[in-house]
Amino acid sequence: MASSSGNDDDLTIPRAAINKMIKETLPNVRVANDARELVVNCCTEFIHLISSEANEICNKSDKKTISPEHVINALESLGFASYITEVKDVLQECKTVALKRRKASSRLENLGIPEEELLRQQQELFAKVRCTSSEMYVWMCRQNCEQSCLLCICSCTLI
């Protein structure tokens, strides 16, 4: 379905994301392209509906930024109250992940070791150990988070 304005394409969910969700939800079912397109359009319309309602709620409370509470209130006012428990669970999960990222980032900053030194230490380690690039990330994660990682230990082979 072609749109008359070029900006409408920017206002849709990426088809790859929808295809992935469909495949994960219905792994043994074939879904026609026009059905996939319909799902994209429905998702886009749903997001517009929720964001518009959340914006109205935000404006009524004299706020300038839409908060998660505004979105939850929008879901409730539009008749999606049965989803609020799941939405709150996802919100809590997002907050937990964001907190872990901030802690990991500040832990690296608080090491007091310049980035160049960390890279030198990493190269020194890989001179002794043969690893793939994904294993390098695991090693960096272990160094930054100070967590033991069996994947790195098991998948690297000493030269």
Secondary structure as GFF3:
##gff-version 3
##sequence-region A 1 159
A	DSSP	three_ten_helix	6	11	.	.	.	ID=ss1
A	DSSP	alpha_helix	15	25	.	.	.	ID=ss2
A	DSSP	alpha_helix	33	60	.	.	.	ID=ss3
A	DSSP	alpha_helix	68	77	.	.	.	ID=ss4
A	DSSP	three_ten_helix	81	83	.	.	.	ID=ss5
A	DSSP	alpha_helix	84	110	.	.	.	ID=ss6
A	DSSP	alpha_helix	115	128	.	.	.	ID=ss7
A	DSSP	beta_strand	129	130	.	.	.	ID=ss8
A	DSSP	alpha_helix	133	145	.	.	.	ID=ss9
A	DSSP	alpha_helix	150	155	.	.	.	ID=ss10
A	DSSP	beta_strand	157	158	.	.	.	ID=ss11
###
